[in-house]
Amino acid sequence: MSGRHATPEALLSHAAAALERAKAAGAHVADACVESSRAFTVQVHGGRIETLKQSGTLGLGLRVIVDGAVGFCSGTDLSPAGLDDLAKRAVALARFSTSDEDNGSPTPAEAGTYAGADLQLFDPAALELPVERKIDLALELERIALGADPRVTRTDGALVSSSGGAFAIANSHGVARAWEGTSVSAWVVALADDSGGRQQTGVYGMTKRHLADVASMESIAREAARRAVSRVGARSVPPARVPVVMSPDIAASWIGEMYEAFTGEAVIKKSSWLTEKLGTAIASPLFSLVDDGAMVRGLGSSPYDGEGVATRRNRLVDRGTCASFAYDHYHARRAKTALTGNGIRGFGSTPGIGYHNLYVPAGETPPEAILKSVDRGFYFDDQGSFGFNPVTGDYSYQAQGFWIEKGELAYPVDGVTVAGQSLEMLKHVAAVGNDLEFRTSTACPTLLISEMTVSGNG
């Protein structure tokens, strides 16, 4: 990837300049978020390069508070004149906004100082990976997937990308934080021929901070092909209430969807199915849920959140008990509670609430043992449309997977819907696997839900 993102120090200089102009324009409180990134993506299909894309950004978002009212503007012109214009427009917008006593930015005492381990977010090798090598890796992914099984006759493409970026946040109270990081991705979609002209899909890949942590192209491609071929011959099943084994991918998707219910914003608005549940049992004692912003080499890790607050490891569910909610500065002030380091922000937006590395800690049971414990049920490993209701926790997805008979995968299944309600599902977690693996910033081991509705037309 040619070129490099701006340094953290350069971004802090831009932020300081923006804060000076905001104060001169009449802001009582201000914060500036600055981002710089460079990315390169190659996508191949049918042995040919389909996409070669290099992109870069350098932008600044300025939020000002005047008499308790917020104004926000963002832009990419970081010249003195550009920052002057940005500050004047933000202050003008604030004068038309509604005052709210909870608007503000964290003080240095509130923000704290990150004192944890070196997060190892930056890998020079990720930036130095030549364009030609990325092209070769993408072609290798597709070639191996196509050669893994005769039934894999084509792919829906293979992708390899690398990126580097820096982030800075500073405010008029004296908070000034900056850091940088990298990421490398490799993904492939294999397609296997099935009866009646149908094709079955197998998707596999990962995104890591360090190039050395990405699995071999061989293992990624063969896993995608295995997933596609395993679905050949899939059929529906009759409606039933049965145990459901969630694969790590499906379980990770579920916890990512349920996270919104743990946000202070949803709880305060009473639009969360966990409102009034803090400190109560909401899940099986086998189940815990953690958001860790300070995980070494974590894809979602950073020493500080998007408001400059030191990150940490927050336990949202502790052995079945709803232990905490997640807050940015505004919603923590509204709730009169402590900051959790979950302010998420880009230069083009004001702060919101989000997770860093969200996961269910590994249990002690091998996934093979979980499967063998099910006499009759459904192994759920791919999902389609319908979805998740963040207000009620209702869960309903078109599903693919395998029917389980006497602890074995009997045959592939599609054309079914798996449904439940998240509180009931959490309480019916009967086993947690020992197969936790991070391929993105959300991860979960295999889960066994003792009973869910599987609706098919078989």
C-alpha positions as CSV (number, residue, x, y, z in Angstrom):
1,M,0.0,0.0,0.0
2,S,1.7,3.2,-1.1
3,G,1.6,6.2,1.1
4,R,0.9,6.3,4.8
5,H,-1.7,7.7,7.1
6,A,-0.9,10.9,9.1
7,T,0.9,10.4,12.4
8,P,-1.0,10.6,15.7
9,E,1.1,13.7,16.6
10,A,0.0,15.5,13.4
11,L,-3.6,14.7,14.2
12,L,-3.3,16.2,17.7
13,S,-1.9,19.3,16.1
14,H,-4.9,19.6,13.9
15,A,-7.2,19.0,16.9
16,A,-5.5,21.7,18.9
17,A,-5.8,24.2,16.1
18,A,-9.5,23.5,15.7
19,L,-10.1,23.9,19.5
20,E,-8.4,27.3,19.4
21,R,-10.7,28.4,16.6
22,A,-13.8,27.1,18.3
23,K,-13.0,29.1,21.5
24,A,-12.4,32.2,19.4
25,A,-15.7,31.7,17.7
26,G,-17.6,31.6,21.0
27,A,-17.7,27.9,22.1
28,H,-17.8,27.3,25.8
29,V,-16.8,23.7,25.5
30,A,-15.4,22.0,22.4
31,D,-14.0,18.7,21.2
32,A,-12.2,17.8,18.0
33,C,-12.0,14.3,16.5
34,V,-9.4,13.7,13.7
35,E,-9.0,10.6,11.6
36,S,-6.5,9.6,9.0
37,S,-6.5,6.3,7.1
38,R,-5.1,4.5,4.1
39,A,-6.5,1.3,2.7
40,F,-5.9,-1.0,-0.2
41,T,-8.3,-3.8,-1.3
42,V,-8.0,-6.4,-4.0
43,Q,-11.0,-8.6,-5.0
44,V,-10.7,-11.4,-7.6
45,H,-13.3,-13.5,-9.3
46,G,-12.9,-16.2,-11.9
47,G,-9.1,-15.9,-11.8
48,R,-9.2,-12.3,-12.8
49,I,-8.8,-9.1,-10.8
50,E,-12.3,-7.5,-10.3
51,T,-11.4,-4.7,-8.0
52,L,-8.2,-2.8,-7.1
53,K,-9.0,0.0,-4.8
54,Q,-6.8,2.4,-2.8
55,S,-8.5,4.9,-0.5
56,G,-7.5,7.5,2.0
57,T,-9.1,9.9,4.3
58,L,-8.1,12.8,6.5
59,G,-10.9,14.6,8.2
60,L,-11.9,16.5,11.4
61,G,-15.2,16.6,13.3
62,L,-15.7,19.6,15.6
63,R,-18.4,19.6,18.3
64,V,-19.0,22.8,20.2
65,I,-21.3,23.5,23.2
66,V,-22.7,27.0,23.7
67,D,-24.9,27.5,26.7
68,G,-25.6,23.8,26.9
69,A,-26.5,23.4,23.2
70,V,-24.5,21.4,20.7
71,G,-23.4,22.3,17.2
72,F,-21.4,19.9,15.0
73,C,-19.6,20.2,11.7
74,S,-17.0,18.0,10.0
75,G,-14.8,18.5,7.0
76,T,-11.6,17.6,5.2
77,D,-10.1,21.1,4.7
78,L,-7.8,21.4,7.7
79,S,-6.1,24.6,6.5
80,P,-6.4,27.6,8.9
81,A,-9.2,29.0,6.7
82,G,-11.0,25.7,6.6
83,L,-10.9,25.3,10.4
84,D,-12.0,28.9,10.9
85,D,-15.1,28.2,8.7
86,L,-15.7,24.9,10.5
87,A,-15.7,26.5,13.9
88,K,-17.9,29.4,12.9
89,R,-20.5,27.1,11.4
90,A,-20.5,24.7,14.4
91,V,-21.1,27.7,16.8
92,A,-23.8,29.0,14.6
93,L,-25.6,25.7,14.6
94,A,-25.3,25.5,18.4
95,R,-27.1,28.8,18.8
96,F,-30.1,27.2,17.0
97,S,-30.0,24.0,19.1
98,T,-31.8,23.1,22.3
99,S,-29.9,23.3,25.5
100,D,-29.3,20.2,27.6
101,E,-27.4,20.2,30.9
102,D,-26.0,16.8,30.2
103,N,-24.1,17.9,27.1
104,G,-20.4,18.0,27.7
105,S,-17.0,16.5,27.2
106,P,-15.1,14.4,29.8
107,T,-12.6,16.1,32.1
108,P,-9.1,14.6,32.4
109,A,-10.2,13.2,35.8
110,E,-13.3,11.6,34.3
111,A,-11.3,10.3,31.3
112,G,-8.5,8.7,33.3
113,T,-5.3,7.4,31.8
114,Y,-4.8,4.0,30.2
115,A,-2.3,2.0,32.2
116,G,-2.7,-1.5,30.8
117,A,-0.6,-3.7,28.6
118,D,0.8,-2.6,25.2
119,L,-2.1,-3.3,22.9
120,Q,0.1,-4.0,19.9
121,L,-2.4,-2.4,17.5
122,F,0.1,-1.4,14.9
123,D,2.0,-3.8,12.6
124,P,4.4,-2.3,10.0
125,A,4.3,-5.5,8.0
126,A,0.6,-4.9,7.3
127,L,1.4,-1.6,5.7
128,E,4.5,-2.9,3.8
129,L,2.6,-5.8,2.2
130,P,3.2,-5.1,-1.6
131,V,0.2,-4.7,-3.9
132,E,1.5,-7.6,-6.0
133,R,1.6,-9.9,-3.0
134,K,-2.0,-9.0,-2.0
135,I,-3.1,-9.8,-5.6
136,D,-1.3,-13.1,-5.4
137,L,-2.9,-14.0,-2.0
138,A,-6.4,-13.3,-3.3
139,L,-5.8,-15.4,-6.4
140,E,-4.4,-18.1,-4.2
141,L,-7.5,-18.1,-2.0
142,E,-9.8,-18.6,-5.0
143,R,-7.6,-21.2,-6.7
144,I,-7.4,-23.4,-3.5
145,A,-11.1,-23.1,-2.9
146,L,-11.9,-24.2,-6.4
147,G,-9.5,-27.1,-6.2
148,A,-10.6,-28.3,-2.8
149,D,-13.6,-30.4,-4.1
150,P,-15.0,-31.1,-7.5
151,R,-18.4,-29.8,-6.5
152,V,-16.9,-26.4,-5.9
153,T,-17.2,-25.1,-9.5
154,R,-16.9,-21.4,-8.9
155,T,-16.6,-18.7,-6.2
156,D,-18.4,-15.5,-5.5
157,G,-15.0,-13.9,-5.2
158,A,-12.0,-13.7,-2.9
159,L,-10.7,-10.5,-1.1
160,V,-7.5,-9.4,0.6
161,S,-7.2,-6.0,2.1
162,S,-4.9,-4.0,4.4
163,S,-5.3,-0.7,6.1
164,G,-3.6,1.6,8.5
165,G,-5.0,4.6,10.4
166,A,-4.6,7.0,13.2
167,F,-7.2,8.7,15.5
168,A,-7.0,11.7,17.8
169,I,-9.5,13.2,20.2
170,A,-8.9,16.4,22.1
171,N,-11.2,18.7,24.1
172,S,-11.2,22.1,25.7
173,H,-10.9,20.6,29.2
174,G,-7.4,19.4,28.4
175,V,-8.0,15.8,27.3
176,A,-5.7,15.0,24.3
177,R,-5.3,11.4,23.1
178,A,-4.1,9.7,19.9
179,W,-3.1,6.3,18.7
180,E,-2.7,4.3,15.5
181,G,-3.5,0.8,14.3
182,T,-3.5,-1.6,11.3
183,S,-5.7,-4.4,10.0
184,V,-5.4,-7.2,7.4
185,S,-8.3,-9.1,6.0
186,A,-8.7,-12.3,3.9
187,W,-12.1,-13.7,2.8
188,V,-13.4,-16.1,0.2
189,V,-16.9,-17.3,-0.8
190,A,-17.0,-20.8,-2.3
191,L,-20.0,-22.1,-4.3
192,A,-20.8,-25.8,-4.6
193,D,-23.2,-27.3,-7.1
194,D,-26.4,-28.9,-5.8
195,S,-29.4,-30.5,-7.4
196,G,-31.9,-28.5,-9.5
197,G,-29.4,-25.9,-10.5
198,R,-29.0,-24.7,-6.9
199,Q,-25.7,-23.7,-5.4
200,Q,-24.6,-23.8,-1.8
201,T,-22.5,-21.1,-0.3
202,G,-19.5,-21.3,2.1
203,V,-18.0,-18.1,3.5
204,Y,-14.9,-18.0,5.5
205,G,-12.2,-15.5,6.4
206,M,-10.9,-13.2,9.1
207,T,-9.6,-9.7,9.9
208,K,-6.6,-9.3,12.2
209,R,-4.4,-6.4,13.5
210,H,-1.2,-8.2,12.5
211,L,-0.3,-9.9,9.2
212,A,1.3,-12.8,11.0
213,D,-2.0,-13.6,12.8
214,V,-4.0,-14.2,9.6
215,A,-4.4,-17.9,9.0
216,S,-2.8,-19.5,5.8
217,M,-4.7,-19.0,2.6
218,E,-4.8,-22.8,2.3
219,S,-6.8,-23.2,5.6
220,I,-9.1,-20.3,4.9
221,A,-9.9,-21.5,1.3
222,R,-10.4,-25.1,2.4
223,E,-12.7,-24.1,5.2
224,A,-14.9,-22.1,2.8
225,A,-15.1,-25.0,0.4
226,R,-15.9,-27.4,3.2
227,R,-18.8,-25.2,4.3
228,A,-20.2,-25.0,0.8
229,V,-19.9,-28.8,0.1
230,S,-21.4,-29.7,3.5
231,R,-24.7,-28.1,2.5
232,V,-25.2,-30.1,-0.7
233,G,-28.5,-32.0,-0.5
234,A,-30.0,-29.7,2.1
235,R,-33.7,-30.1,2.8
236,S,-36.4,-28.7,5.2
237,V,-37.7,-30.4,8.3
238,P,-41.2,-30.4,10.0
239,P,-41.9,-27.7,12.7
240,A,-40.5,-28.7,16.1
241,R,-39.4,-27.4,19.5
242,V,-35.9,-28.8,19.9
243,P,-32.5,-28.0,21.3
244,V,-30.5,-25.7,19.0
245,V,-26.7,-25.8,18.8
246,M,-25.5,-22.4,17.7
247,S,-22.2,-22.4,15.8
248,P,-19.6,-19.8,16.8
249,D,-20.5,-17.6,13.9
250,I,-24.2,-17.6,14.6
251,A,-23.7,-17.2,18.4
252,A,-21.4,-14.2,17.7
253,S,-24.0,-12.6,15.5
254,W,-26.6,-13.0,18.2
255,I,-24.5,-11.3,20.9
256,G,-23.6,-8.5,18.5
257,E,-27.3,-7.9,17.9
258,M,-28.3,-8.1,21.6
259,Y,-25.6,-5.5,22.5
260,E,-27.9,-2.6,21.8
261,A,-30.1,-3.6,24.8
262,F,-27.0,-3.1,27.1
263,T,-26.5,0.5,26.0
264,G,-27.3,3.3,28.4
265,E,-29.2,5.1,25.7
266,A,-31.6,2.2,25.1
267,V,-32.0,1.7,28.9
268,I,-32.7,5.3,29.6
269,K,-35.3,5.5,26.7
270,K,-36.9,2.2,28.0
271,S,-36.4,0.8,24.5
272,S,-34.3,-2.1,25.9
273,W,-35.6,-5.5,26.9
274,L,-33.1,-5.2,29.8
275,T,-34.6,-2.1,31.3
276,E,-35.0,-2.7,35.1
277,K,-32.9,-5.9,34.8
278,L,-29.6,-4.6,36.2
279,G,-28.4,-6.8,39.1
280,T,-30.9,-9.6,38.3
281,A,-30.5,-13.0,36.8
282,I,-31.1,-12.8,33.0
283,A,-29.2,-15.9,31.8
284,S,-28.0,-19.3,32.7
285,P,-25.0,-19.3,35.2
286,L,-23.0,-20.7,32.4
287,F,-23.3,-17.5,30.4
288,S,-21.2,-14.4,30.7
289,L,-20.7,-11.5,28.3
290,V,-17.7,-9.3,28.2
291,D,-16.7,-6.1,26.2
292,D,-12.9,-5.6,26.4
293,G,-11.4,-2.5,24.9
294,A,-8.0,-3.4,26.2
295,M,-7.5,-6.8,24.6
296,V,-4.0,-7.2,23.2
297,R,-4.2,-7.1,19.3
298,G,-8.0,-7.0,19.5
299,L,-9.5,-5.7,16.3
300,G,-11.8,-3.4,18.4
301,S,-9.1,-2.4,20.9
302,S,-7.8,1.1,21.6
303,P,-6.3,2.7,24.7
304,Y,-9.1,5.2,24.8
305,D,-12.6,5.4,23.4
306,G,-13.9,8.0,20.9
307,E,-14.2,10.6,23.7
308,G,-10.7,10.1,25.2
309,V,-11.9,7.9,28.1
310,A,-9.5,5.1,29.0
311,T,-10.8,1.7,27.9
312,R,-11.2,-1.4,30.1
313,R,-12.7,-4.8,30.4
314,N,-16.4,-4.5,31.2
315,R,-18.4,-7.5,32.2
316,L,-22.0,-7.0,31.0
317,V,-23.3,-10.4,32.1
318,D,-21.5,-12.1,35.0
319,R,-22.4,-15.8,35.3
320,G,-26.0,-15.1,34.4
321,T,-26.5,-11.8,36.2
322,C,-26.9,-8.5,34.3
323,A,-23.8,-6.8,35.7
324,S,-23.5,-3.5,33.9
325,F,-24.6,-1.3,31.0
326,A,-22.4,0.6,28.5
327,Y,-22.3,4.4,28.4
328,D,-20.8,7.3,26.5
329,H,-20.3,10.6,28.4
330,Y,-23.7,12.1,27.7
331,H,-25.7,9.1,28.7
332,A,-23.5,8.4,31.8
333,R,-24.3,12.0,32.9
334,R,-28.0,11.5,32.3
335,A,-28.0,8.2,34.3
336,K,-25.7,9.7,37.0
337,T,-23.3,6.8,36.7
338,A,-19.7,6.2,35.9
339,L,-18.2,6.2,32.4
340,T,-17.4,2.8,30.9
341,G,-15.2,3.8,28.0
342,N,-17.8,3.0,25.3
343,G,-18.0,6.3,23.5
344,I,-17.6,5.5,19.8
345,R,-17.0,8.2,17.2
346,G,-15.7,8.9,13.8
347,F,-14.8,12.4,12.5
348,G,-18.1,12.6,10.6
349,S,-20.3,12.0,13.6
350,T,-21.0,13.0,17.2
351,P,-20.3,10.3,19.9
352,G,-22.5,7.3,20.3
353,I,-22.3,4.0,22.3
354,G,-20.6,0.9,20.9
355,Y,-18.5,-2.1,21.9
356,H,-14.8,-2.8,21.4
357,N,-14.3,-6.6,21.5
358,L,-17.5,-8.3,22.5
359,Y,-17.4,-12.0,23.4
360,V,-18.7,-14.8,25.6
361,P,-15.8,-16.3,27.6
362,A,-15.0,-19.9,26.6
363,G,-16.6,-22.7,28.7
364,E,-15.1,-26.1,29.4
365,T,-17.1,-28.3,27.0
366,P,-15.7,-29.3,23.6
367,P,-18.1,-28.6,20.7
368,E,-18.1,-32.3,19.8
369,A,-19.3,-33.2,23.3
370,I,-22.1,-30.5,23.0
371,L,-23.2,-32.1,19.8
372,K,-23.2,-35.6,21.3
373,S,-25.4,-34.5,24.2
374,V,-28.3,-33.7,21.8
375,D,-30.5,-36.7,20.9
376,R,-32.6,-34.7,18.4
377,G,-32.2,-31.1,17.4
378,F,-30.8,-28.5,15.0
379,Y,-27.2,-27.4,14.4
380,F,-27.5,-23.7,13.3
381,D,-24.6,-22.4,11.2
382,D,-25.8,-19.9,8.7
383,Q,-28.6,-17.4,8.6
384,G,-30.6,-15.3,6.1
385,S,-33.3,-12.7,6.4
386,F,-35.9,-11.7,9.0
387,G,-33.8,-10.7,12.0
388,F,-33.7,-9.3,15.5
389,N,-35.9,-6.8,17.4
390,P,-33.6,-4.8,19.7
391,V,-36.6,-3.4,21.7
392,T,-38.2,-6.8,22.5
393,G,-35.3,-9.2,22.0
394,D,-37.4,-11.3,19.6
395,Y,-35.2,-13.5,17.5
396,S,-36.3,-15.0,14.1
397,Y,-34.0,-15.9,11.3
398,Q,-34.1,-18.0,8.1
399,A,-31.6,-20.7,8.9
400,Q,-29.3,-23.3,7.4
401,G,-27.6,-26.0,9.3
402,F,-27.8,-29.7,10.0
403,W,-30.4,-31.9,11.7
404,I,-29.0,-33.8,14.7
405,E,-29.9,-37.4,15.4
406,K,-28.4,-39.3,18.4
407,G,-25.6,-36.8,18.7
408,E,-24.5,-36.8,15.1
409,L,-25.1,-34.4,12.1
410,A,-27.6,-36.5,10.1
411,Y,-28.1,-34.3,7.0
412,P,-28.0,-30.7,5.9
413,V,-31.1,-28.5,6.4
414,D,-32.3,-25.3,4.8
415,G,-35.7,-23.7,4.3
416,V,-36.4,-23.3,8.0
417,T,-36.8,-20.5,10.5
418,V,-35.3,-20.5,14.0
419,A,-37.1,-18.3,16.5
420,G,-37.0,-17.5,20.1
421,Q,-37.0,-14.6,22.6
422,S,-33.5,-13.5,23.8
423,L,-34.3,-13.6,27.6
424,E,-35.7,-17.1,27.3
425,M,-32.8,-18.1,25.1
426,L,-30.2,-16.8,27.6
427,K,-31.9,-18.6,30.4
428,H,-31.9,-21.8,28.4
429,V,-28.1,-21.8,27.6
430,A,-27.3,-25.4,28.5
431,A,-23.7,-25.5,27.4
432,V,-20.9,-23.2,26.4
433,G,-18.1,-24.5,24.2
434,N,-14.4,-24.2,24.7
435,D,-13.9,-23.1,21.1
436,L,-13.7,-19.3,21.4
437,E,-11.8,-17.8,18.5
438,F,-11.6,-14.1,17.4
439,R,-11.8,-13.6,13.6
440,T,-13.4,-10.2,14.0
441,S,-14.2,-8.0,17.0
442,T,-17.2,-10.2,18.0
443,A,-16.7,-13.8,19.1
444,C,-18.5,-16.6,20.8
445,P,-17.9,-20.3,21.4
446,T,-20.5,-22.9,20.4
447,L,-23.7,-22.5,22.5
448,L,-26.4,-25.0,23.2
449,I,-29.9,-23.5,23.7
450,S,-32.0,-26.2,25.3
451,E,-35.2,-25.3,23.3
452,M,-36.1,-23.1,20.4
453,T,-38.7,-23.2,17.6
454,V,-37.5,-24.6,14.3
455,S,-40.2,-24.0,11.6
456,G,-39.9,-25.8,8.3
457,N,-42.2,-27.4,5.7
458,G,-40.6,-30.8,5.6
